[in-house]
């Protein structure tokens, strides 16, 4: 996500044979809430005993989404204390059964900045520790800053993902890994999350897009490949979620590319489509039984303006299987680069303002 120059006093420039099993990692981690236990196997039949394993009953679960995160500028210093790096918003993220953000930076301390880019973002691997400490369970690196430090930065990012065992989607040593979903069973629901980007600088589309033989990002510009990933996940998942980097910077309504892709993903089997890039909030709601959020805005981001790019929040969905039962918006303002949850009448007005953003999306308030 390339910020417009008016937001900055000066540009900041900071950052395959990559590791084959390091992306879209799905390490077994204890969920934040107790998962439904599998019922004891029961012996059946008289002449020959057999065992029958029953699938645990699904119960509703919650998943919270924050917007774009990097650790540039003054935010880099917050990584010295990873446990508090994201500030008080961590209390909101930690309450959900699952939480996700867009990690808009290369994870490297080396590499060469992408030629010609005004803003290149990089952060050390302690960024993963900061996300984990804040209650984030998975992040996407499929965005227009994920390879800001080119092939060396990509290799470093992949190695850091493997070393940290922190689940990342949307990036990989090849296309299979880049489009591979994060999977986790929560309250009996088999959840799959795919990450991809619809935003790439024209000069980097080829160099940054993962192929069968080259590392890179999962690109939503290759719609067929993304839809294939969704259909594949649909076969063995109760909930399929697609996290996208999409939209037009500072445009409060979804652009034609978003309006075209969102319904295609839902038709292919996605139950939830969420994402961001525009630096501001966009509307959210239902399309049939699917749920789409067109823009989550900045989240942990430097130099945000209070009335526009500093408006943020956490979207929490309550889901059972394929049904999004409820959406909840917890508004916040970015202060010192981190989201501070709102309270009182200001919070009430911010929730109303967020719901009003739906008016130009074509989405419905209910399924």
C-alpha positions, 0 to 999 in steps of 0.5 A: 500500500503506497501512501500518498506523499501529503501524509509524510514529510519525506519518504521513508526507505527502510527494506529463490531459493527459499524455504519450501515449507515455510508459508501458510504455516498451520502449526497446531496452536491451542485455540483461544477458547476451548474447542468442542471435544470429540465424542468417545468412540462407541463399539457397535455390532455383535459379531465384530466390534468396530469403532465409530468416530462422531464429528463434534457438533459445531458451535458459533465462534468469533473471528476479529479482523484488524486492518493494515499493520507495519512497524515503520517510523516511531512504531519500530521502537515499540518492538522493543517490548513486543508484548505491548507493541499493539497497545490496548487494541490487543484486549479486543483481539484477544477476546475473539476465538481467532484474530487476523490482520494484514502485515504490510511489510517485508520481514527482513533487516537486509535486502535491497529496496524495490527500485522506484518505490517511494515507500518501502517497509520492513521490520525485524522478525520480532513483528511476529512476536508482537502480533502473537502477544496481541492475540493475532492468530494469523496474518496475510503478507499478500499486499503491495509491500510484502516484497518491498525488499525484493528476492532477498527480502522474500527469502528472509521473510520465508525463513523468519516465518518458518523460524517463528512458526507464526501462521502467515498466508498469501506468500510462499516459495511457490504458488502452491504455498502462496495460495495455501490456506491457514486451517484451524478447527474452532468450536467444531468448525473447520476454518480455512483462510486464504490471502491474496492481493489485488494491488501490485505496482505494474512494474512488479506484477511479474516479479512479485507474483508466485508461480509454480517454480518461483516464490512470491505473493498470491495474486488476485489478478490471477482470478482463476488461480484464486478461485481455484484455491477457494473451490479447493478449500470449500471441499473440506471446510465449514467456513472459507474466508478470503483476505484481500488487499484491494481498493483505491487509496482514499476512495470511500466506495469500492472500485469496479475491480472489488465489485467484480471480484467479491461476488465471484469469490462468494459464488466460488464458495467463500463465506467471508471476504475481507480486506483493505488498502485504501487507508480509510474505512469502507462499507461491509455487509451481506451479499446473499449469505456471504459477507464482504468487508471492502475496507478495514483501513489503517490499523497499526500505522504511522502518520495517520490523520484523526479525521480520515486515515486515523479512523480504524477499528476491529470487525468481529464476526460471529460464525457457525459453519457457513453462516455469519450470524452477527457483525460487530464493529469496535471503533478506534482512533490511531494515536501514536501509531496504534489503535485506541478503542473509543468509548461513550457517545463518540463510540456510538456515533462511530459505529453508526458512521461505519454502518452508513458506509454500506450505502455505496457498496450494494451490500445488505444489512442482513443475509 
